[in-house]
């Protein structure tokens, strides 16, 4: 079975190569080819999963070495794969949800003349992400890591004729390069410390190195995770990434790119276990981002950007859980999987709403859509209930476990983290209820389709429909069937994984799970989680369900205005990094001109001046040389007489 591992990557990679190089002859069939190859990768993953289930827990890991990538003395890099319980979880999530998004895209991108290229980019994205989670060494993981960055740049900027899309793609690419520097430095430190970057030797030798070195490697890995998973301080790209087609948002935000940072930390668990300071930094970053994203999500009227803030917050939950160590690793991955179902469903539901509303994204111009789009309403509603932690649905089981693990951290730190997690749950219930009410309930607030030239955020599908009133209708089956399947995952995945600790036991050989002991009972924590959820829903209902929603957003408080501007993250980056970089550049130019050039030019001028004066001594006239000889002789005679007199 280990010979099948490479097929997981090869299938979508073949699709990308054929679709991107095959030319226009594939325009009519390319989307089917891309979808079938994504599905083929899922089928191979399912076969490997079935084989893995038939083995004992300690014998389930598979390895496949293809060839030596860099065969240099003292530096050996292989193209080799490792398939264990952790990577298998990601394989099934990536290929399963990815295939559904491919199917959805058939209908969503039906009228786009560059649909073949779009599906080629989707296949490339899947191949890069699968390479990332299947690599058996950090260098090959880095190759997949960069491939994901390239594919995300191509997909976010797919409609590059829109200035906002082109800018968003460039922003995502540049911000992620900062995080990628962290991963590259971490790999260099691993090689200088352990002489290798293969998972096995590195992770089994962490106890042989100093805690300081492990902390340095851990912090660099955290920086990498912050870039890919949009965590503070590298979170600014995620909201702008909504400029890409909606299926791209679902793919990036649900099961692939933003989960890569969580995978990296959990895969590197032994490094963080040996570096308590780095582990604490992971926890703090997750907790801060959890609240940061939730607050941003409360103020967004763009349905996709509200969900983007939600993604940032939910990934914060996962990062915080990963920072808790062995008591949290499994729960981080469990929430990652359940989030993959309900967040993909929510984004696809948002795309369905846009499909029926002339590609309008402003929720203040929605209202009452439940009557016109019943399937979208039902599937979106189930995703909504899952993400707010409604009892019995998937998000309830996974998020509740993270909150328990946070309290189990113990001491003041445990109470703070648990309190932050509960506060995040309340805010999540608030902003998601706000999205639900503004979109599907209340009175109609529909407006004519935007002019794509006048409104830069209008998607290209709206071109030619400016001024036309929307006629909401249900989306075609190619879009609704994936939404229905994802809704099933939103409802049942958490219970299937959580009851009997099924998922924890599955990952135990990789995560070395340890039971936490919170200072209060699990029942009390669950009750508190449900209570804060009810409070968040109630506040949102009182604010938006019982009052008319104005088409134009009111000015709001200072915090609201800041949240609409993503809590001033771009302003901060502009002031500190852009202007700071400009001032630093000007300072370096000044130093270069005044000091460096001054020394160089001054030396040249001195040598030139001296040589000019010395050159006058060699003028070619015999009389000048005679005078010089006479003067020199006179000086020598005078000096001799003076010395004798003394």
N, C-alpha and C positions, 0 to 999 in steps of 0.2 A: 504493500500500500504506500510505502514511503516514496515510490517512484511517481505517484500521482500528485505530489505536493506542487511540483513545478507547473502543472497544468492549471492550478488555481490562478497563477499570475499570467501564464502564457495565453489563456483564452481571451481575456480583455485586452491584453497587449497586442495580440494578433488583430483584434477588432479595431484598435486605434490605428495600427499601421495600415490596414486595408482601407479604412474609411478616410484617413487623412491623405493617403497617397493614391487612392484608386480613381480619383477624378470624378467628373460629373456623371459618368455612366452609372454611379451608385446612388444618385440623388433620390431615385424613387424607391430603392430597397435598402439603403444604408441603415435607416433607423431600425429595421427588422433585424439586420445582421448584428448591429451593436447590442440590441436587446437579447437576442438568442445567445450570444457569446457571454454576456453577463449572467444569463440564466444557466449556461453550461458550467460556469465557474461555481455557481451555487450548488448545482447537482454534484459536482466533484467534491465540494465541501461536505455535502450531506452524506455521500458515500464514505468519506474519511471519518466523519463523525460517528456513523453507525459502526464502523470498524473499531473506533476508539472506545465506544461503549462496551464492546465485547471483551475488553482487556481490563486487567487490574489497574487500580488508580496509579500505581507507581510505574506501570509499564506502558502508559499511553503516549508518551512523548515519541515522536518520529523525527528522523533527520534524513535529509537528502543533500548530498554534496554534488554539485554539477561540475565545477572545474575550479582551478586555481586562478584567481583574478589577478593578483599581484605577487608572483613568485620571486621575491627578492630575499637574499640572505638576511635573516633577522627581521624580516617584515613579510609576513604571510597573510594574504587576504584571499578568502574563498567566496565564491558564489555558492552559498549553502543555506538551506532552509531548516527551520525548527518548528514543528507543529506540536504544541502541547495544549493543555486545557485552556490557557489564557489566549493563545493565538487562535485556537479553534473558535472560541467565543467571538472574537473579532471577525474571523473569516465568515462565519454564518451571518453575523449582523451586517457586515459590509456588502456581501454578495446578495443576501436576502432583501434588505431594504434598498440596496442599489438597483437590483433588478426591478423592483416595484416602481422606483423612480424613473427607470428607463421606460417602463410601460406607460406611466403617466405622461412622460414627455412626448410620446407618440401623438397624443391628442393635443397637448399644450403647445407644442412647437409645429403643429400641422401646417401652418401657413408661413413659416419662416423659410426663406429660400436657402438658408445655410444650415438646414436641419442635419444634413449628413455630417458636416463638420462638428456640429454640436454633439452628436452621438459619438464621434471620434474622440472628442475631449472627455466625454463622460467615461468612455472605456479606458482612456489613458489615466484618468483619475482613479478608477477602481484598481487598475494594475499597479499604480504607484503605492496606493494605500495597502494593498495586499502584500507587496514587497516589503513595506515598512513593518508589518506585523508578523511576517513569516521569516524575516532575516534571523540568522543565528549569531550575528555579530553586529557590533555598533556601526562599523563602517558601511556595511551593506544596508543597515537600517537608515543611515544618513543618506544613502543614495535614494531610497524610497522617500525619505523625508523631503529631499529637494524636489523629487518628482511630483509630490503632492503640491508643493509650493508653485511649481511651474503650471500644473494643470489647473490649480485654483485661479492663478493669474489669467489664464486663457478663458476660463469659464465666467469669472466675475466680469471680465471686460469683453464678453462675447459680443454685446451690442456696442462695439467700440466707437460707432458714429455718435453715440451720446457722450458728451464731455464728462458727465458725472460717472458713467460706467468706466471710461478709460482712466479717470482719476482714481476711482475706487480700486481698480485692479492694481494700479501702480502703488497705491498706498498699502494694500494688503501685501504685495510683494516686498516692499521696502521694510515694513514693520517686521515681517517674518524673517528678513535677513538678519535683523538684530538678534532674534532668538536663535537663529541657525548658527551664529557665531558662538553662542554658548555651547551648543552641541558639538561643534568642531573642536573647541578648546577642551571640552570634557573628554573627547576621544583621544586627543593628544596627551592629556594627563594620564589617561588609562594606559596608553602605550608606554609612556616613560616610566610609569609605576609598575605595571604588571608585565610589560613586554608583549602584550596582546590586547585585542579588543573583542575577542570572542566572549559571548555571554558566560559560558561555563567557567573558564579560567578566571575571568574578572570577578564574577559574583561569588565564586567560592574562595577567593583570596582577599576579600575585603578586610578580614581580621588581621592580615599580615602587614597592612599599611597603617600609617598614622591617622588619627582622627582628623587632623588638619587637612590632609590630602583628600580624605573621603568627603569632608565638608566642602572643599573647593570643587570637587567633581560634582557633588550633589547640587550645589548652587548653580553651576553651569547647566546641569540638566534641567533644573527648575526654570532658568532663563529660557531655555529652548521650549519647555512646556508652556510657558507664558505666551510665547509668540504664536505657536500653533493653536493653543486652546483659548486664546483671547482672554488672558488673565491680566490683572493689574501688574505691571504698568504698560503692557503691550496689547491692550484690548481695543485700541482706537479703530482698528481696521474692520471689526466685525459688523458694525452697523452699516457702514458704507458698502459692505459686500452684498447688501440687498439689491444693489443696482443690477446684478446679474439676473437671468431668468429665474423664476420661482423654483423650478426643479433643482437648480444649482443651490439655492438657499437650503432646500430640504436635504440635499446630499451633504453639503458642507456642515450644516448645523446639527444634523441628527446622528449619522452613523460613521462619519469619516474624519475629515480634517480636524475638527475641534476636539475629537476624542483622542487624537494622537498623543497629546501631552499627558493625558491620564494613563495611556498605555505605557509611555516611556517611564513614568514614575513607578508604576506598579511592576513593570519588568525589571526595573533597577532597585527593587525593594531592599536587597542586601546592602546596597550602597547607602541608602537612606537610613537603614537600621543601624549602620555603623557611624552615622553622622547625625546626632540628635539636633544640632543647631540647624542643619539643612532641613531636617524633617520638620522642625518648628517653623522654619521659613515657608515651607510648603503649606502648612496649616494656616498660617496667617494670610498668605496670598489668597488661598481659597476662601477664607472667611470674609476678607475684605471685598473680593470680587463678587461673592454671593450677594452681599447687600448692594454693591455698586450697580450690578446689572439689574437687580430688582427695582431699585429706585428709578433707573433710566427707563425701564419698561413701563412704569406708571405714567409717564408723561408723554409717551409717543402716540400720535394720532395715525401714523403710518402703520398699518397692520403688520407688515413684514418687519419693520424696525422694532415694534413692540415685542414681537416674537424673538428678534435678535437679542434684545435686552434679556429676555427670558433664558435664552441659550447661555449667555454669559453667566447668568446667575446659577443655572442648573449645573454647568460645568464647574462653577465655584464649589458647589456641594461635593462634587466628585473629587476635586483637588483637595479640599479640606479633609475628606474621608481618607484619601491616600496619604495625607500627612499624619494621620493618626497611627500609622504603622500597622502591625499585624491585626489589630482589632478593626481596622477600617478598609484594608485593601480590597477584600472581597465585596464589601458593600459599595465601594466606589465603582467597581465594574458592574455590579448588579444594577445600580442606578443608571449607569451608562447604557446598559442594554434596554431597560424599560424606557429611558429617555429617547433612545433611538426610535422606538415605536411611536410614542405619542407626539414627539416633536416633529418627526417626519410627517405624521398625519396632520398636525396643525399647519405646517407650511404648505402641504399639498391642498389642504382645505382653504388656506388663504389664497392660493393660486386659483382654486375653483371659484371663489368669490370674485376675484379680479376678472376671471374669464367671463363671468356673467354681468359684470359691472363696468364694461368698457375699459378694463385695466385700471380702474380707480383704486388707489391704495389708502386714501384718507377715510378712516372709519367714521368720521363726522358726516360723511356723505353716503353712509350706508343706512341701516335701520330696516327692521321688519323683513329680513331676507329669509327667515325660517319658512315662510309660506311658499316661497318661490324655489328654494333649493333644499328640499327636505333631506336628501342623502348627505349633502355637504353639512347641513345643520346637525344631523345625527352623529356623523363621524367626527366632526370638529368638536361637538359637545362631549363626546366620550374622551377625546384627547384632552379637552379642558378639565374634565373631572379627574382624569388620571394625573395631570400635572399639579393640580392643587392638592392632591393627596386625599381625595374622597375615599372613605373606607371601602375596602374590597377591590379597588382598582390598582393597577400596577404601580403607579407612583406612590400610593399609600404605603406599600410594603417596602419599597427600596428607600424612600426618603425617611421613613420612620426608623429604619435600621441605622441610617447615618446619624440621625439625631440621638439615638441611644448610644452609639459609639462615641459621639462628641461628649456627652455627659460622662461616659465611662473613662474618659481621659483622666479624670480625677483632679482634685484640688480646685484652685481658683481658675486655672486654665480650662478645666472641663466645664465649669459653670458658665464661663464667658462664651466658649464655643457652642455649648448647648443653647444658650440664650440667643446667640446670633443665628443659629440654625432655625430656632422657633420663630424669630422675628422675620427671617427670610421666608418661612412658610406662610406667615400671615400676609406679607406683601405680595407673594406669588398669587395667593387666592384673590387679593384685591385687584391686581392689574389684569389677571386673566379673566376675572368676572367682568371687569370693565370692557375688555375686548369682546367678550361674548355678548354683552348687552348692547353695546354700540353697533355691533355687526348684525345681529339676528333679531333683536327685539326693538320695541318702540315704534315710533312713526317713521315713515319713509322720509329720508333727507337727500334723495337722489339729485344729482346735478348733471348737466350735459357733460359729455366726454371731454377731457382736457385736450387742448391744442399741444401736440407734441413739441412744436417749436417754441411755444410760450412757456411750457412747463417742462423743464429738463428731466424731471423724474418720470414723466409719462413713458410707459413701455411702447416699443415700436409698433406693437399690434394695434395700438390706438390711433395710429396715423391714418388719416383719411376719414376718421369718424368724429372729428372735432365738432362740438355742438349737438351731437346726437344724444338723446336721452337713453339711459340704459334700459334694457329689457331683461331683467334677471331671469335666468333659466338654469336648469340643472346641467352639469357638465356631461360630456359623452362617457360611455362605459370605460373607455381606455383610461379615463381619469378617476372615475368613481370606484372602480373595482380595486385598485391599489389603496385607495382611502379606506374602503371597507375592511380589507385585510389588515391594514395597520391598526384600525380601530379594534379588531379582535386582539391584537397584541397589547394595545393600550389597556384593555379590560383584564386579560387573563395572564399576561406574562409575569407580573409581580407575584401573584398568588402561586403560580406554578413554581417559580423559583424560590419564593420565601417560605412556603409551608414545608416544614420538615428540614429546613436549612439545606435544601437540595443544591442550590447554587453555591453556597459556602463550601459544601463537601466536594463539589466538582472542582473548585479552584484550590482546594486546600494544599495539594502537592506543590503548587506554585507560590501561593501567598502565605503559607504556614500560618493559617488563621489561629488567632487566640481570642477566647471569649473575654469581653469586657464586663466590668461590674459597675454599672452606674450607681450613683449615691441614692437614687430614688428608683422605685419599681418601674419595670417596663410598662405596666398598665397605666401608671401615672403619666409617663412620658407620652404614651399613645393618646391618652385623654387630653393632655395639653396640646398635642399636635392637632387633634381634631378641633379643639376649642379655638385655637388661633386661626385655623382655616375658616371656621364659621364666622369669626369676627371679621376677617378680611372680606369674605363674600358679602356679609351684611353691610359693611361700610360702603362697598362698591355699589350694592343695590340701592342703598339710600341716596347715594350721590348721582347715580346714572339711571337707575331703574324707575325712580319715582319723580324724576325731574326731566324736563325736556333737554335734549342734548343740543346745544347751539352748534350751528354749522361752522362758525368761526370760533376757534379756541379763545377763551378769556385769557387775560394777561397772566393771572395766577400769581402765586407767591414767589419769593426769591428762589426757593428750592425748586419749585416747578419750572421756572424759567431756566435754571441751571440744568435741571434734568433734561429739558428739551434740547439743550446743547450738549448732551452726553456728559453732564457734570463737568463741563469745561475741559474735557480731556484734550480736545484738539487745540483749545486756547493755550493750555499748559504746554503741550508739545511745541506749539508755534513759538511761545515766548522762551521756553527753556532750551529747546533743541534747535529750532530754525533760527530764531534771532540770536540765541547763544552761539550757535555755530557760525553765524555771520560775523558776530563780534570776535569770536576766536580766530576766524579766517583773516579778518582785517588786522588783528593783533599780530598774527604770524606773518602777514605780508609786510607790516610795518617793521617788525624785527628783521625780516629778511632784507628789506631795503636799507634800513639804517645800520644794523649791526653786521649782518653777514656780507651784504653787498658793500657796506662801508669798509670793512676790513679788507675784502678782496680788492675793491677799487682803490682804496688808500694804498695798499701794498703796491699795486700796479703803478699808481701815480708816483710813489716814492722811487721805485726802481727806474721808472721812465725819466724822472727829473734828475736823479743821480747820474744815469747813463748819459743824459743830455749834457750835463756839466763835464763829465769825464771825457766825452767825445771831443770837447774843445781842446783837450790836451794832445790829441792826435789829428792835427790839421794838415799835415803834409808839407809844411814850410820848414826848410833847414834852419832858418834864422830863429824860429821859435824853439826848435830843439836845442840850439846853441845857447840861447838865453836860459833855458831850463837847466842845462848842464852847468852853466856858469853860476846860476843861482844856487843849485844844489851844492856845488863845490864851496861857495862862499859860506853856506850854512854849516858845512862840515868843519871848515877851518875855524869859524867863529866858535863852534861848540868845543873843538879841541883846545883852543886857547883859553876858553873859559874854565874848562876842567883843570888845566895846568895851574891856572891862577888860584883856584880854590885849593 
